[in-house]
């Protein structure tokens, strides 16, 4: 008899437990911390046994299968004990797919995956498809499998989720980019992180298609050195090169051109509302995969032209006294912040900091030199940021709370500036998550009195 233990009582863990219960599997959920009241209510409603603020080792090691929430690292004691007892450990996505016969559009990358996922999902919804969105976004995939019937799922997949997947197969996959991120979870070895991202292609065959950014050397390098595993169709997208078979940015009119198979489509970039070259990549990938699904071109264009972006990613809060305030709290690595700076054409007062993930900040220096006048560090330990940007940014301030950062912002910004929260770091030192950081920042800016230096 199968016995499942679920570790972690967040969105994915509770969803997994509910799906197991729906399948009449013996399931037990364990969380070493407090379980949020809404999740306790769900567990009670479904009659699922659980514990919080502890791990009962004997009960956990009695399981035949462990479903691990993606936020739990692999090197903690309880995970090592589970492995020593030869209990398989999988992710929610792997588990959910065992009870689902929908088709999967899967998106991964260091940056852009949430925006790309959101656009793909919106295109399919607008076109009338029976589609769900899950993974690293929205409600639990496993919970949706337990309670709904979908024809398609658009899944945003983090490296942590992909690490727990072995039999799952994507029908269509997108890799937006691969840049150093979460290296603290990969022994500071970029090649391990790179391999993790490419697990999105495992089990794909000639009937499947991968869309990838050919401007990214880390993607191209991996594909060239692992040619034997790429059995699926591949479609590149690029802003640098004109492609005879792919998706590219036309240098003459700055429009996005889709040209692969029998498909032809042009997106007028002047009608696109989201800022930045990074969003050109996101649109290329999202519209490209929608075309492969079979969505009508006119429907795709309408959704793309209506799209205003996702919350916490280059989100314009307001413009007051000729000062633009932008919430980019989702920028938790260096490249993501670099894309944000690239999209801004004003002097920047930049708020950054939090929990460093093994970042190398030198790659952003050229962009800073052109854009940033002031850096406000916001975190419990700002030493690495200060050391990295001393002699690079003229004015640097260290703050240990949002309220301190807001006070500092008021003293330094002037007319014509952009005040940008783009942290490059995780949020867990001062906030629950990047959403909490972004929400608190937006509220603080909304309450902040106008005070502009001439």
Secondary structure, DSSP 8 states (H G I E B T S, - for coil): --EEEEE--SHHHHHHHHHHHHTT-EEEEEESS---HHHHHHHHHTT-EEEES---HHHHHT-SEEEE-TTS-TTSHHHHHHHHTT-EEE-HHHHHHTT---EEEEEE-SSSHHHHHHHHHHHHHHTT--EEEEESSSS-HHHHHHH---SEEEEE--HHHHHT-SS---SEEEE----S--GGGTTT-HHHHHHHHGGGGTT--TT-EEEEETT-HHHHHHHHHTGGG--SEEEEEESSS--SSEEEE-TTT--EEEEETTEEEEE-GGG--S-SHHHHHHHHHHHHHHHHHT--HHHHHHHHHH----TTSSEEEEEETTEEEEE-TT--SHHHHHHHHHT--S-EEEEE-SB--S--GGGGHHHHHHHEEEEEEESS--HHHHHHHTTTSSEEEEESSHHHHHHHHHHH-BTT-EEEE--SSBSTTTSSSHHHHHHHHHHHHHHS----B-
